[in-house]
Amino acid sequence: MTHASVDRQQALDADALPTQAELEAWVDAVLAQHPDEARNELTVRFVDAEESRALNRDYRDKDKPTNVLSFPFECPPGVALPLLGDLVICHPVVLAEARDQDKTAVDHYAHMVIHGTLHLLGYDHLEDDEAEVMEALERDILAGLGIDDPYLTPSPPPRDSDTEDERPDA
């Protein structure tokens, strides 16, 4: 298996960003599922909401920041380079999503890097059947890293036993 080569870029002043070793481990986990893939180099750039919003607006016509953007490398014909492309990850969006979804930031970052890397490999989720394939692969890769299924909704908090049942009558 080819190991990941990640160019880690930090375009904002922030703590709690993934380390080089974490990024490489997450991309390696994706590449392990694709043993015939020769491309192994990518850039992961951590940005603020302003940069994410501008890129999302300019490339996807969506005028808001987003968690991860994937830019696959388009190799010229006849040129063989090991480049997968670039991931741009918006730190404030990832932190907010992790908080809202009751996940650790590191687990959500792992999911975003894996999700984005799968996009660089050509996976998509525009159609339901594509989404099922991509999400199943994400679940498998994350499970191999000891991370829970990111698509499960969290259980409601346990009810206090002294609280009266508020369900409507049947």
Secondary structure by P-SEA (a helix, b strand, c coil): cccccccccccccccccccaaaaaaaaaaaaaacccccccbbbbbbbcaaaaaaaaaacccccccccbbbbcccccccccccccbbbbbbaaaaaaaaaaacccaaaaaaaaaaaaaaaaaccccccaaaaaaaaaaaaaaaaaaccccccccccccccccccccccccc
